[in-house]
Structures are given as structure tokens and as C-alpha cells.
Amino acid sequence: MHEPAPVNSGDGTRSYTSMLEREAEHLGGALLVPRPMAVGVVRRGRSLAAAAAEIGVSEQMLQYRIQVTGARR
């Protein structure tokens, strides 16, 4: 977990670091496709296209979550 930081850098531009961006990307994916959902897609043998459409995410996001959660193990 990171320390709280100001949203703006003082000159009106957005302040961020690559670490914060990676954390946000991970959290976003986890909220969109939780591990139990990724495991369920794999266990049911559904196609990525059909499952992604039903869940409301891109095929790329679903594939990413299946990989990072170890859902195929």
C-alpha cells in the first residue's frame, strides 16, 4: 500500500507515479473480474469472447485476469 499523496502537483497537472498506476491497474482488473469469476470461466470451458461479453469486459482483460489469478491451475 502506498502513502497518500496529493492528486495535483500544485500547478494543476495530475500527480502520479508508475507504481501507483500499476496498483490502480491491478485493482481495476480485480474489481472487474475477481478470481472466483476467472476460475468459473475456465471451469465451464467458455470461450473468452462469450465470457467477456457476458461479464462486460474485453477479451484481453479477461485473459489477463485468468493468467494473473492462476485460474487455469
Protein Blocks (a to p, Z undefined) as FASTA:
>chain_A
ZZdddfbgolopacddfklmmmmmmmmmmmmmgfklmmmmmmnopafklmmmmnopafkl
mmmmmmmnommZZ
